[in-house]
Every structure is written in structure tokens, then in C-alpha cells.
Amino acid sequence: MNQPPSRQPTPATAIPAASTPAEARKLAEELMDVMSALLGIIERETELVRAGKIREAMAFEPQKTEASRRYVGVVSRLKASHPYLAKTSPDLLSTLRRHHETFRAMLQVNLTV
């Protein structure tokens, strides 16, 4: 009797981590860019909601979805890069942490609307 071939779980796709100072800087810039873009979209959306223009605010959904996808990707790479950044660029990591805390606070204010 033949047994079906065993299925090996597919390994998770490795998230590329920064391993050079240039990659660390690029990652930091990407995070800052995507946070700014996402906040800009949400702020415009919030202004429209406050003005009662719900349909116009809903038009931002595709942009917000794409910016959110990019944000999650950059944060995943940042997490994968944390050991390298902690060792080689603690000041950069600290700065990113402060900016991210500000981003989260601003995001919370806008999401409250």
C-alpha cells in the first residue's frame, strides 16, 4: 500500500533585515515616509468626516490600505533589523521609537473621530 508523500511545512518567507549602515538609514527613511503618508491620508479623511462628507472620505480607502500595507512591511523589517540596529545604531533606533510614539498618538487622535 502506498502512503501519500508527507507534506513538509513551507518555511516562512524570511524578512530581510538591515545589515549595513546604508540599509539601516534607508529603512529609517522608509518608516518616516510611510508614517507621514499614512497620517496625511488619515488627516484628510478625518477632515472630510468632520465636514459630513463621508462618501468623499471613503474615496481614500484604497490609498489608506496601500499605505497600511507598506507600514506593516516596514515595521516587520524594522523588527527583523532590531538586533543589528541596537548594536550599531542605538541613536537611530531611539529616534525611530520616539517618532513612532508620536505617530501612534496622532493616529489615535484621528481615529477617535
N, C-alpha and C positions, 0 to 999 in steps of 0.2 A: 504494500500500500504506500503510495506516495504522499508525503506530507507537503503542505504548501510551504513555499520558501518563507523563512522568517523575515519579518519586516523590521529593519533597523530604523530606529527613530532618526529623522534627519536632523543634523546638528543645526542649532540656531545660527543664523547669519551673524557673523562677528561684526561688531560695530567698530569702525575704525577710530582708534584713539590717536590723539596728538602725540607725536614723538619727537618733535623738533620745536625750537622757539618760534619759527615761522608758522608752523601748523597751529601752535597754541594761540598766537596772535590772530590768525585767520579765524579760528574757532571763536575767540572772544568777539571779533568784529561781526561774525555771523550772528552770534547771540544778541548783540546790541542792535543790529539791523532788524532782526526778526521781532524782537520785543518792541521796537519803535513802530514797525509796520503794523503789528497786531494792535497796539494801543491806539494808533491813528485810526484804524478801521473801527475799532470799538467806540472810540470817542465820537466819530462821525455818526455811527449808528445810534449812539445814545442821544445825540443832539436831535436826530430825526424822531426818535421815540418820544422824547420830551415835547417836541412840537406836534405830536399826534400823527406823524407821517409814517405809520407802521409799514405800509407797503413799500415805501422808498427805503426804509431801514432794512427790510428783508432782502433787498437787492444786494446788500453787502455780504450775504451769507456765503456765496462761493469764495469770495476773497478771504473772508474770515476763516473758512475751512482750510484753504490752502496755507494761510499764514500759521494756523494752528498746527497743521501737519509739519510744516518746516520747523516750528518751535519745538515740537516733540522730538524731531530728528536731531536738532542741535543740542537739546538738553541731554538726549541719550549719548551723543558723542562726548559731551562735557563730562557726564558721569563716567564714561569709559576712560576718559583722559584724566580723571581726578588724581590718581596716584602720580602721574607724570607732573601735572601742574602743581600739586602740593610740594613736590620735591624741587622742581626747577623754577617755578613762578608763583610763589605763595602770595606775592603782592597782587598779581593779576587775578588770582583766584579770589582773593579778598575783595577786590574791586568788583568783580563779576557778581559775587554774592550780595554786595550792597546794592548794586544796580538791579539785581533780580528781586530783592526785597522791596525796593521802590516800585518796580514793575508790578509785583503782586498786589501791593497796597493800592496803586492806581487802578488796576484791573478790578479789584474788589469794589471800589467806589463806583466804577462804571457799571458793573454787573448788578449792583444794588438797584439801579434804575430799572 
